[in-house]
Amino acid sequence: MTSSGSPCEQIVPKLIAVLEYTQVSGSNLTPQTTQALLQATNDYKNVLLQARKYAATLPGGELNAEDQEELIAMLERLRDHKKSQLAEFSERVSNMLSSAESERVEIDSTASTPS
């Protein structure tokens, strides 16, 4: 039985298979049902191991909750700093443009004034 998707997506179907074999076999355990239950249980254990490995390889998975909070706080400070830099830059550009516009108007009025 092959399943597609990440190991995390396979956990519930594998668990359901184990539960179904458990309920179907009940007290009537034949060698075939015992073997099927054993195989379903092993499949479930394997997919749990795969899911753990998958989760451990996710970016940031090595950080505990405290480290994650510190990283988030640092990133928020960086974001706020970048926002203030952008606002300052925007203000400078705006001032430069208005200054350049004033100079252009002054030059235009001087050029159009008869001597």
N, C-alpha and C positions, 0 to 999 in steps of 0.2 A: 504494500500500500504506500504510494507516494503522495505527498502533499506539497502544495506550492505555498509560497509566502514565507514570511520570516518565522523563526522559531516561536516567537511570542504569539503569532497568529495560530500556531498549531497546538498550543497548550490545551485549550478548551476542547477541541475535537478529540485529542488523544485521551483526555480525562473522561469524556463522554463514552468513548469506546471501552475504557476500563469498566466504567459503571454499568454499561449495557451488558458486558460479559458477566459481570458479577450478578446482575439481576436475572439474566437469562438462565445462568447455570444454577443459581440458588443452591439447594442442597443436592442437586443432581449433577455432581462433578464426574464427568467421564474423562478419560485421558485426553480426548480431543478438546473439550471445553477448558480443561486445566491448561493445556498447551496454548490455546487461543488467549486465555486470560493472562498467562505468563508473557506471551508475546506483546499483548496490548499494554501490560504493565511496564515491560522493558522499553517499548516505544515511548511511553509517557515519560519515563525516567530520562531517556535519551534527549527528548525534546526539551525537558527542563534544563538539562546540562547545556544544551545548545543555546537556550534562551539566556542562561546566566553568562555564558561566554560572549554572546551577542551584546548583552547589556554592558558587560565590562569593557567592551571595545568602543562603545559610543563615546564621542567627544565629551569631555567633562565628567565622565563616569568615575574618574579617579578622585574627584573632589568630594569631600564630605559636606554636610549642610553648612557648617560654619565657613568653610573655604568658599563655597558657592556664594554665601551672603557677602563675604568680603569682596569677592570678584564683582558681584553685582554693584555693590556700593562704589567700588573703584571705577567701574564703567559708567555709572551715573555721574560721578564727579567729572570724569573725562568728557562726557556728553555736555554737561553744564558749562564746562570750560570752553569747549568748542562753540557752543551757542553764544557765549559772551564774546568770544573772538570774532565770530561771524557778525554779531550785532555791531561791534566796534569797527570792523572793516566796512560794513555797510554804511555806517555813519560817516566814516572818513571819505568814502567814495561819494556819498551824497554831498558832503561839504565841498569836496573838490569840484564836483559838477556844478554846484550852485555858484562857487567862486569863479569857475571858468565862464559860466553863463553871464555873470555880472561883468567880468572883464570884456567879454565879447560885446555886450550891450554898450559898455562904456566906449569901446573902440569904434563901434558903429555910429554912436552919437557924435563922437569927435570927428569922424571922417565925413559925416554929413553936415557938419556945421561950417558955414562959409567963413573964410578968413578975412 
